[in-house]
């Protein structure tokens, strides 16, 4: 399959907007907790700030995976990218587990939880994008001189 970075970028923008909107739907108890005790997470109360943070994180992960993709070839490239996908799935599982067991996180509400799950799903999509698409091959003629 041919790579389409523009399509990936639009998917990431859509996921970050959706995730930002959902994480901004923190429950009343969660808003009170963020306002009084966890002020460093106040960006979760505004949908656009949360969306920007999500998009920035996804772009950083995308850039890291792009450089990993460019620096490795063949089977090693696929193994590293699939390992990254498995790491993201593990992160999704531990986030789910934490949201179900930690009382303070349970009080944040289901909308918030789904928004955070979308962060991890976005990371997995980036990893699968690089793992399942082929790198662009550079063709060089033997008779031409590259200066």
PyMOL CGO cylinders between C-alpha atoms (Angstrom):
from pymol import cmd
from pymol.cgo import CYLINDER

trace = [
    CYLINDER, 0.00, 0.00, 0.00, 1.27, 3.47, -0.87, 0.3, 1, 1, 1, 1, 1, 1,
    CYLINDER, 1.27, 3.47, -0.87, 1.84, 5.93, 1.96, 0.3, 1, 1, 1, 1, 1, 1,
    CYLINDER, 1.84, 5.93, 1.96, -0.42, 8.92, 2.23, 0.3, 1, 1, 1, 1, 1, 1,
    CYLINDER, -0.42, 8.92, 2.23, 0.88, 11.25, 4.91, 0.3, 1, 1, 1, 1, 1, 1,
    CYLINDER, 0.88, 11.25, 4.91, -1.90, 13.75, 4.31, 0.3, 1, 1, 1, 1, 1, 1,
    CYLINDER, -1.90, 13.75, 4.31, -4.54, 11.14, 5.08, 0.3, 1, 1, 1, 1, 1, 1,
    CYLINDER, -4.54, 11.14, 5.08, -2.69, 10.16, 8.26, 0.3, 1, 1, 1, 1, 1, 1,
    CYLINDER, -2.69, 10.16, 8.26, -2.47, 13.81, 9.29, 0.3, 1, 1, 1, 1, 1, 1,
    CYLINDER, -2.47, 13.81, 9.29, -6.23, 14.33, 8.80, 0.3, 1, 1, 1, 1, 1, 1,
    CYLINDER, -6.23, 14.33, 8.80, -6.99, 11.16, 10.76, 0.3, 1, 1, 1, 1, 1, 1,
    CYLINDER, -6.99, 11.16, 10.76, -4.79, 12.43, 13.60, 0.3, 1, 1, 1, 1, 1, 1,
    CYLINDER, -4.79, 12.43, 13.60, -6.48, 15.83, 13.54, 0.3, 1, 1, 1, 1, 1, 1,
    CYLINDER, -6.48, 15.83, 13.54, -9.91, 14.18, 13.68, 0.3, 1, 1, 1, 1, 1, 1,
    CYLINDER, -9.91, 14.18, 13.68, -8.87, 11.89, 16.54, 0.3, 1, 1, 1, 1, 1, 1,
    CYLINDER, -8.87, 11.89, 16.54, -7.31, 14.75, 18.50, 0.3, 1, 1, 1, 1, 1, 1,
    CYLINDER, -7.31, 14.75, 18.50, -10.41, 16.96, 18.09, 0.3, 1, 1, 1, 1, 1, 1,
    CYLINDER, -10.41, 16.96, 18.09, -12.68, 14.12, 19.14, 0.3, 1, 1, 1, 1, 1, 1,
    CYLINDER, -12.68, 14.12, 19.14, -10.41, 13.18, 22.02, 0.3, 1, 1, 1, 1, 1, 1,
    CYLINDER, -10.41, 13.18, 22.02, -10.08, 16.79, 23.15, 0.3, 1, 1, 1, 1, 1, 1,
    CYLINDER, -10.08, 16.79, 23.15, -13.83, 17.22, 23.12, 0.3, 1, 1, 1, 1, 1, 1,
    CYLINDER, -13.83, 17.22, 23.12, -14.34, 14.04, 25.13, 0.3, 1, 1, 1, 1, 1, 1,
    CYLINDER, -14.34, 14.04, 25.13, -11.60, 14.72, 27.69, 0.3, 1, 1, 1, 1, 1, 1,
    CYLINDER, -11.60, 14.72, 27.69, -13.02, 18.19, 28.25, 0.3, 1, 1, 1, 1, 1, 1,
    CYLINDER, -13.02, 18.19, 28.25, -16.20, 16.45, 29.43, 0.3, 1, 1, 1, 1, 1, 1,
    CYLINDER, -16.20, 16.45, 29.43, -14.69, 15.74, 32.83, 0.3, 1, 1, 1, 1, 1, 1,
    CYLINDER, -14.69, 15.74, 32.83, -17.32, 15.07, 35.49, 0.3, 1, 1, 1, 1, 1, 1,
    CYLINDER, -17.32, 15.07, 35.49, -18.11, 17.72, 38.11, 0.3, 1, 1, 1, 1, 1, 1,
    CYLINDER, -18.11, 17.72, 38.11, -16.09, 15.86, 40.74, 0.3, 1, 1, 1, 1, 1, 1,
    CYLINDER, -16.09, 15.86, 40.74, -13.19, 15.64, 38.29, 0.3, 1, 1, 1, 1, 1, 1,
    CYLINDER, -13.19, 15.64, 38.29, -13.37, 19.37, 37.55, 0.3, 1, 1, 1, 1, 1, 1,
    CYLINDER, -13.37, 19.37, 37.55, -13.30, 20.17, 41.25, 0.3, 1, 1, 1, 1, 1, 1,
    CYLINDER, -13.30, 20.17, 41.25, -10.35, 17.84, 41.77, 0.3, 1, 1, 1, 1, 1, 1,
    CYLINDER, -10.35, 17.84, 41.77, -8.42, 19.37, 38.88, 0.3, 1, 1, 1, 1, 1, 1,
    CYLINDER, -8.42, 19.37, 38.88, -9.20, 22.91, 40.06, 0.3, 1, 1, 1, 1, 1, 1,
    CYLINDER, -9.20, 22.91, 40.06, -8.06, 22.35, 43.64, 0.3, 1, 1, 1, 1, 1, 1,
    CYLINDER, -8.06, 22.35, 43.64, -5.53, 19.52, 43.66, 0.3, 1, 1, 1, 1, 1, 1,
    CYLINDER, -5.53, 19.52, 43.66, -4.22, 18.80, 40.16, 0.3, 1, 1, 1, 1, 1, 1,
    CYLINDER, -4.22, 18.80, 40.16, -3.77, 22.25, 38.60, 0.3, 1, 1, 1, 1, 1, 1,
    CYLINDER, -3.77, 22.25, 38.60, -1.12, 20.96, 36.19, 0.3, 1, 1, 1, 1, 1, 1,
    CYLINDER, -1.12, 20.96, 36.19, -3.91, 19.07, 34.37, 0.3, 1, 1, 1, 1, 1, 1,
    CYLINDER, -3.91, 19.07, 34.37, -6.17, 22.10, 33.93, 0.3, 1, 1, 1, 1, 1, 1,
    CYLINDER, -6.17, 22.10, 33.93, -5.75, 21.86, 30.14, 0.3, 1, 1, 1, 1, 1, 1,
    CYLINDER, -5.75, 21.86, 30.14, -8.19, 18.92, 30.29, 0.3, 1, 1, 1, 1, 1, 1,
    CYLINDER, -8.19, 18.92, 30.29, -11.00, 21.35, 31.10, 0.3, 1, 1, 1, 1, 1, 1,
    CYLINDER, -11.00, 21.35, 31.10, -10.72, 23.13, 27.74, 0.3, 1, 1, 1, 1, 1, 1,
    CYLINDER, -10.72, 23.13, 27.74, -11.44, 21.12, 24.58, 0.3, 1, 1, 1, 1, 1, 1,
    CYLINDER, -11.44, 21.12, 24.58, -9.06, 23.05, 22.32, 0.3, 1, 1, 1, 1, 1, 1,
    CYLINDER, -9.06, 23.05, 22.32, -6.13, 22.86, 24.76, 0.3, 1, 1, 1, 1, 1, 1,
    CYLINDER, -6.13, 22.86, 24.76, -6.69, 19.16, 25.24, 0.3, 1, 1, 1, 1, 1, 1,
    CYLINDER, -6.69, 19.16, 25.24, -6.91, 18.69, 21.46, 0.3, 1, 1, 1, 1, 1, 1,
    CYLINDER, -6.91, 18.69, 21.46, -3.65, 20.57, 20.92, 0.3, 1, 1, 1, 1, 1, 1,
    CYLINDER, -3.65, 20.57, 20.92, -1.86, 18.49, 23.54, 0.3, 1, 1, 1, 1, 1, 1,
    CYLINDER, -1.86, 18.49, 23.54, -3.20, 15.30, 21.96, 0.3, 1, 1, 1, 1, 1, 1,
    CYLINDER, -3.20, 15.30, 21.96, -2.21, 16.39, 18.44, 0.3, 1, 1, 1, 1, 1, 1,
    CYLINDER, -2.21, 16.39, 18.44, 1.24, 17.47, 19.61, 0.3, 1, 1, 1, 1, 1, 1,
    CYLINDER, 1.24, 17.47, 19.61, 1.83, 14.12, 21.32, 0.3, 1, 1, 1, 1, 1, 1,
    CYLINDER, 1.83, 14.12, 21.32, 0.67, 12.22, 18.26, 0.3, 1, 1, 1, 1, 1, 1,
    CYLINDER, 0.67, 12.22, 18.26, 2.91, 14.28, 15.97, 0.3, 1, 1, 1, 1, 1, 1,
    CYLINDER, 2.91, 14.28, 15.97, 5.92, 13.68, 18.23, 0.3, 1, 1, 1, 1, 1, 1,
    CYLINDER, 5.92, 13.68, 18.23, 5.24, 9.94, 18.24, 0.3, 1, 1, 1, 1, 1, 1,
    CYLINDER, 5.24, 9.94, 18.24, 4.74, 10.08, 14.47, 0.3, 1, 1, 1, 1, 1, 1,
    CYLINDER, 4.74, 10.08, 14.47, 8.08, 11.85, 14.01, 0.3, 1, 1, 1, 1, 1, 1,
    CYLINDER, 8.08, 11.85, 14.01, 9.87, 9.31, 16.20, 0.3, 1, 1, 1, 1, 1, 1,
    CYLINDER, 9.87, 9.31, 16.20, 8.35, 6.40, 14.28, 0.3, 1, 1, 1, 1, 1, 1,
    CYLINDER, 8.35, 6.40, 14.28, 9.17, 8.13, 10.97, 0.3, 1, 1, 1, 1, 1, 1,
    CYLINDER, 9.17, 8.13, 10.97, 12.84, 8.31, 11.91, 0.3, 1, 1, 1, 1, 1, 1,
    CYLINDER, 12.84, 8.31, 11.91, 12.80, 4.72, 13.15, 0.3, 1, 1, 1, 1, 1, 1,
    CYLINDER, 12.80, 4.72, 13.15, 11.21, 3.73, 9.84, 0.3, 1, 1, 1, 1, 1, 1,
    CYLINDER, 11.21, 3.73, 9.84, 13.84, 5.60, 7.84, 0.3, 1, 1, 1, 1, 1, 1,
    CYLINDER, 13.84, 5.60, 7.84, 16.80, 4.25, 9.79, 0.3, 1, 1, 1, 1, 1, 1,
    CYLINDER, 16.80, 4.25, 9.79, 15.88, 0.55, 9.65, 0.3, 1, 1, 1, 1, 1, 1,
    CYLINDER, 15.88, 0.55, 9.65, 15.12, -1.79, 6.77, 0.3, 1, 1, 1, 1, 1, 1,
    CYLINDER, 15.12, -1.79, 6.77, 13.47, -5.11, 6.08, 0.3, 1, 1, 1, 1, 1, 1,
    CYLINDER, 13.47, -5.11, 6.08, 12.39, -7.45, 8.80, 0.3, 1, 1, 1, 1, 1, 1,
    CYLINDER, 12.39, -7.45, 8.80, 14.06, -5.40, 11.56, 0.3, 1, 1, 1, 1, 1, 1,
    CYLINDER, 14.06, -5.40, 11.56, 11.91, -2.40, 10.58, 0.3, 1, 1, 1, 1, 1, 1,
    CYLINDER, 11.91, -2.40, 10.58, 8.70, -4.43, 10.77, 0.3, 1, 1, 1, 1, 1, 1,
    CYLINDER, 8.70, -4.43, 10.77, 9.67, -5.99, 14.11, 0.3, 1, 1, 1, 1, 1, 1,
    CYLINDER, 9.67, -5.99, 14.11, 10.43, -2.59, 15.67, 0.3, 1, 1, 1, 1, 1, 1,
    CYLINDER, 10.43, -2.59, 15.67, 7.20, -1.02, 14.37, 0.3, 1, 1, 1, 1, 1, 1,
    CYLINDER, 7.20, -1.02, 14.37, 5.04, -3.97, 15.45, 0.3, 1, 1, 1, 1, 1, 1,
    CYLINDER, 5.04, -3.97, 15.45, 6.78, -3.87, 18.86, 0.3, 1, 1, 1, 1, 1, 1,
    CYLINDER, 6.78, -3.87, 18.86, 5.80, -0.18, 19.11, 0.3, 1, 1, 1, 1, 1, 1,
    CYLINDER, 5.80, -0.18, 19.11, 2.22, -1.14, 18.27, 0.3, 1, 1, 1, 1, 1, 1,
    CYLINDER, 2.22, -1.14, 18.27, 2.27, -3.77, 21.03, 0.3, 1, 1, 1, 1, 1, 1,
    CYLINDER, 2.27, -3.77, 21.03, 3.67, -1.19, 23.46, 0.3, 1, 1, 1, 1, 1, 1,
    CYLINDER, 3.67, -1.19, 23.46, 0.77, 1.11, 22.59, 0.3, 1, 1, 1, 1, 1, 1,
    CYLINDER, 0.77, 1.11, 22.59, -1.72, -1.72, 23.13, 0.3, 1, 1, 1, 1, 1, 1,
    CYLINDER, -1.72, -1.72, 23.13, -0.10, -2.40, 26.49, 0.3, 1, 1, 1, 1, 1, 1,
    CYLINDER, -0.10, -2.40, 26.49, -0.45, 1.30, 27.37, 0.3, 1, 1, 1, 1, 1, 1,
    CYLINDER, -0.45, 1.30, 27.37, -4.11, 1.16, 26.41, 0.3, 1, 1, 1, 1, 1, 1,
    CYLINDER, -4.11, 1.16, 26.41, -4.63, -1.90, 28.62, 0.3, 1, 1, 1, 1, 1, 1,
    CYLINDER, -4.63, -1.90, 28.62, -2.88, -0.32, 31.63, 0.3, 1, 1, 1, 1, 1, 1,
    CYLINDER, -2.88, -0.32, 31.63, -4.84, 2.89, 31.16, 0.3, 1, 1, 1, 1, 1, 1,
    CYLINDER, -4.84, 2.89, 31.16, -8.08, 0.90, 31.09, 0.3, 1, 1, 1, 1, 1, 1,
    CYLINDER, -8.08, 0.90, 31.09, -7.00, -1.03, 34.17, 0.3, 1, 1, 1, 1, 1, 1,
    CYLINDER, -7.00, -1.03, 34.17, -6.05, 2.16, 36.01, 0.3, 1, 1, 1, 1, 1, 1,
    CYLINDER, -6.05, 2.16, 36.01, -9.35, 3.83, 35.16, 0.3, 1, 1, 1, 1, 1, 1,
    CYLINDER, -9.35, 3.83, 35.16, -11.21, 0.84, 36.56, 0.3, 1, 1, 1, 1, 1, 1,
    CYLINDER, -11.21, 0.84, 36.56, -9.23, 0.43, 39.80, 0.3, 1, 1, 1, 1, 1, 1,
    CYLINDER, -9.23, 0.43, 39.80, -8.15, 3.94, 40.89, 0.3, 1, 1, 1, 1, 1, 1,
    CYLINDER, -8.15, 3.94, 40.89, -10.99, 5.77, 42.62, 0.3, 1, 1, 1, 1, 1, 1,
    CYLINDER, -10.99, 5.77, 42.62, -9.85, 9.27, 41.63, 0.3, 1, 1, 1, 1, 1, 1,
    CYLINDER, -9.85, 9.27, 41.63, -9.66, 8.23, 37.97, 0.3, 1, 1, 1, 1, 1, 1,
    CYLINDER, -9.66, 8.23, 37.97, -13.06, 6.56, 38.06, 0.3, 1, 1, 1, 1, 1, 1,
    CYLINDER, -13.06, 6.56, 38.06, -14.59, 9.85, 39.17, 0.3, 1, 1, 1, 1, 1, 1,
    CYLINDER, -14.59, 9.85, 39.17, -13.40, 11.61, 36.00, 0.3, 1, 1, 1, 1, 1, 1,
    CYLINDER, -13.40, 11.61, 36.00, -16.26, 10.10, 34.00, 0.3, 1, 1, 1, 1, 1, 1,
    CYLINDER, -16.26, 10.10, 34.00, -16.69, 7.86, 31.00, 0.3, 1, 1, 1, 1, 1, 1,
    CYLINDER, -16.69, 7.86, 31.00, -16.37, 10.63, 28.42, 0.3, 1, 1, 1, 1, 1, 1,
    CYLINDER, -16.37, 10.63, 28.42, -12.94, 11.45, 29.78, 0.3, 1, 1, 1, 1, 1, 1,
    CYLINDER, -12.94, 11.45, 29.78, -11.96, 7.78, 29.71, 0.3, 1, 1, 1, 1, 1, 1,
    CYLINDER, -11.96, 7.78, 29.71, -12.99, 7.37, 26.07, 0.3, 1, 1, 1, 1, 1, 1,
    CYLINDER, -12.99, 7.37, 26.07, -11.04, 10.50, 25.17, 0.3, 1, 1, 1, 1, 1, 1,
    CYLINDER, -11.04, 10.50, 25.17, -7.88, 9.11, 26.73, 0.3, 1, 1, 1, 1, 1, 1,
    CYLINDER, -7.88, 9.11, 26.73, -8.42, 5.76, 25.02, 0.3, 1, 1, 1, 1, 1, 1,
    CYLINDER, -8.42, 5.76, 25.02, -8.47, 7.66, 21.72, 0.3, 1, 1, 1, 1, 1, 1,
    CYLINDER, -8.47, 7.66, 21.72, -4.95, 8.95, 22.47, 0.3, 1, 1, 1, 1, 1, 1,
    CYLINDER, -4.95, 8.95, 22.47, -3.71, 5.37, 22.57, 0.3, 1, 1, 1, 1, 1, 1,
    CYLINDER, -3.71, 5.37, 22.57, -5.72, 4.36, 19.53, 0.3, 1, 1, 1, 1, 1, 1,
    CYLINDER, -5.72, 4.36, 19.53, -4.13, 7.24, 17.62, 0.3, 1, 1, 1, 1, 1, 1,
    CYLINDER, -4.13, 7.24, 17.62, -0.67, 6.05, 18.61, 0.3, 1, 1, 1, 1, 1, 1,
    CYLINDER, -0.67, 6.05, 18.61, -1.55, 2.56, 17.41, 0.3, 1, 1, 1, 1, 1, 1,
    CYLINDER, -1.55, 2.56, 17.41, -2.81, 3.93, 14.09, 0.3, 1, 1, 1, 1, 1, 1,
    CYLINDER, -2.81, 3.93, 14.09, 0.48, 5.77, 13.57, 0.3, 1, 1, 1, 1, 1, 1,
    CYLINDER, 0.48, 5.77, 13.57, 2.46, 2.62, 14.30, 0.3, 1, 1, 1, 1, 1, 1,
    CYLINDER, 2.46, 2.62, 14.30, 0.34, 0.48, 11.98, 0.3, 1, 1, 1, 1, 1, 1,
    CYLINDER, 0.34, 0.48, 11.98, 0.58, 3.14, 9.28, 0.3, 1, 1, 1, 1, 1, 1,
    CYLINDER, 0.58, 3.14, 9.28, 4.35, 2.82, 9.17, 0.3, 1, 1, 1, 1, 1, 1,
    CYLINDER, 4.35, 2.82, 9.17, 4.35, -0.96, 9.64, 0.3, 1, 1, 1, 1, 1, 1,
    CYLINDER, 4.35, -0.96, 9.64, 1.79, -1.80, 6.96, 0.3, 1, 1, 1, 1, 1, 1,
    CYLINDER, 1.79, -1.80, 6.96, 2.79, 0.68, 4.26, 0.3, 1, 1, 1, 1, 1, 1,
    CYLINDER, 2.79, 0.68, 4.26, 5.91, 0.45, 2.15, 0.3, 1, 1, 1, 1, 1, 1,
    CYLINDER, 5.91, 0.45, 2.15, 8.76, 2.90, 2.27, 0.3, 1, 1, 1, 1, 1, 1,
    CYLINDER, 8.76, 2.90, 2.27, 9.28, 5.04, -0.78, 0.3, 1, 1, 1, 1, 1, 1,
    CYLINDER, 9.28, 5.04, -0.78, 12.10, 3.57, -2.81, 0.3, 1, 1, 1, 1, 1, 1,
    CYLINDER, 12.10, 3.57, -2.81, 14.66, 5.88, -4.34, 0.3, 1, 1, 1, 1, 1, 1,
    CYLINDER, 14.66, 5.88, -4.34, 15.69, 4.78, -7.82, 0.3, 1, 1, 1, 1, 1, 1,
    CYLINDER, 15.69, 4.78, -7.82, 19.13, 5.83, -9.03, 0.3, 1, 1, 1, 1, 1, 1,
    CYLINDER, 19.13, 5.83, -9.03, 20.40, 5.14, -12.55, 0.3, 1, 1, 1, 1, 1, 1,
    CYLINDER, 20.40, 5.14, -12.55, 23.90, 3.73, -12.78, 0.3, 1, 1, 1, 1, 1, 1,
    CYLINDER, 23.90, 3.73, -12.78, 24.78, 6.07, -15.64, 0.3, 1, 1, 1, 1, 1, 1,
    CYLINDER, 24.78, 6.07, -15.64, 23.82, 9.32, -13.89, 0.3, 1, 1, 1, 1, 1, 1,
    CYLINDER, 23.82, 9.32, -13.89, 26.09, 11.16, -11.53, 0.3, 1, 1, 1, 1, 1, 1,
    CYLINDER, 26.09, 11.16, -11.53, 24.51, 12.59, -8.41, 0.3, 1, 1, 1, 1, 1, 1,
    CYLINDER, 24.51, 12.59, -8.41, 26.14, 15.82, -7.25, 0.3, 1, 1, 1, 1, 1, 1,
]
cmd.load_cgo(trace, "trace")
